[in-house]
Amino acid sequence: MNGHKITQILNSNQKTRQIFQGCFPCDLIPKNDFKKSVYIVNLDPGGKKGSHWITIYINFNKIYYFDSLALPTSHCIFNSILKNYPYIKRNVKPYQSPLSKTCAHHCISLTYFLSQGLSFEEYLKLLHTKQNPDLFVVKIVNKLLQ
């Protein structure tokens, strides 16, 4: 899924559009004034095709990093934004099958649940209860598309 489609889905929902700031390549993440915000970021820098979407959730001076594959943090993202925050929490467990192409769905689903008031930790617990997290997030995105 491309960034335009992700943006269209999240901006069409009244609650998600309040925290969603946009989709960005890893080297073009805008500065944040420590307000509650969600950025969906591609691991590739601008000008490249794009490889994998992750979610960065900023809640004042804390930053939460969600990668559905639980890949190591990219240097591009660290240098763009993570180095500016004293508190970084991330998921360590992968929730996406390595064979699936649901990284954008995972980002959209997390943004949706954060906009509904779930904490980052509560969302991870919710995903952990799902036998097939990929199917779960696809269903959430399909509901948002209705």
N, C-alpha and C positions, 0 to 999 in steps of 0.2 A: 504494500500500500504506500502511496506517495504522500508527501507532506501536505499537498493541497487537499487530498481526500481526508486526511486526519483533521486538518484545520476545519474543513467543512462540517464534519461530524461533531467536533467539540464546540464549534461556534453556534451550532443549531440548537444546542441544549442550554436552557436558561441558567442552570447552575454551573455547568462546566465552563461556560464562557466567562464566568466571573473570576476564575483562577487560571485558566489556560492563557498563556502568553504567546504561544506560537510554536512552529516547528523550525528548527535551525540546524545547520551543519555544525560540527563540533568546534570549529574555529570562529564562529560568528554568533556565539551566545551573548545576548545583551547583558549589560550590567544590571544588577538588581539592587533596589534600596531596602533589602531585607523584608519586603512585604510578602504575604502569602501568595505564591505563584507556582505554576507548573510550566515547565519547558519540556518539549519533546525534541530530543536531539539525535541526529544521526551520527554514527561513529566516524563517518567520512567528512573531511573538510569540504568547504564550498568548492564548486567546480567539478566535483566527482559525482558519480552516479548515485551513491548511497548504498550502505551495506547492512546496517542494523540500527533499529530505533531503541533508545533508552529514555527513561523519564527522570527528570530532575525536579524535585519538589522542594521549594524553599518556604520555610515557615519561620519568618523573622530571622534570627541568626543561626538557624539550624538548616542543614541541607540533607535531603534524603535522595539516594541514588538507586534507581531500580533498573536492573538489567535482567530481562526474562531468561537469558542464558547464563547469567552470573559470570560473565567474562571479566577478566581483570580490567580495572579502570584504565581507560585510554589516556595517554599523555596529553593528547589534544584537549580532552575535556577537563583534565586536572588543571592544565595551564590556563584554560579559558575561564573557568569559574570555581572549581572546587578549592583551589589554593586560597581563595578569599574567605573561606568559612572555617571557624574554629571547631565546629561540630559537624561531622559527616557520618551518616548511617546508611548502610546499604544492605541489600539482600545477599546472602551467601549461597542460597540454594537456587538452582535453576528451576524455573516453572514452565519453560517452553521446551518442547521436544526439539532436538537438534535438526530433525528432518522437516519440521513445520516452518511455515512462513507467517507466524502470528505475532511477531514482535510489536507491530503497530497496534494490534488488537489488545495486547497486554498493556501498552501505554495508555490507550484510550480507556480501558477498563479501570486501571488504577486512577486515572484522572476523574472518571465518573464517581468512583467510590469516595475519593478524597473530597469531591464537591458535595457529597451527601453527608459528610461529617465523620467518616471513618478515619482513624489515624493510619499512618503508614504501617505500624506494627499490627493493627487489627486487620488490615488488608492482607498482609502476609499470612496471618493465621487463617483467614478465610481461604486463600489460595491453597494453603497446606491441607485443608480438609477436602479438596476436590481431587477425585481420582484422575480426572483429565483436565488440568488447568487450561490447556489450549481450547478445548471444546467450551469450557465455561466462559472464557473471554470472548470467543466468537459469538456466543449467544448474547452476551451483554452488548456487543457492538451491533448485532442485528436488531436488538430491541431499540437502541438509539436511532437506528436508521428508519424505524417505522414512523 
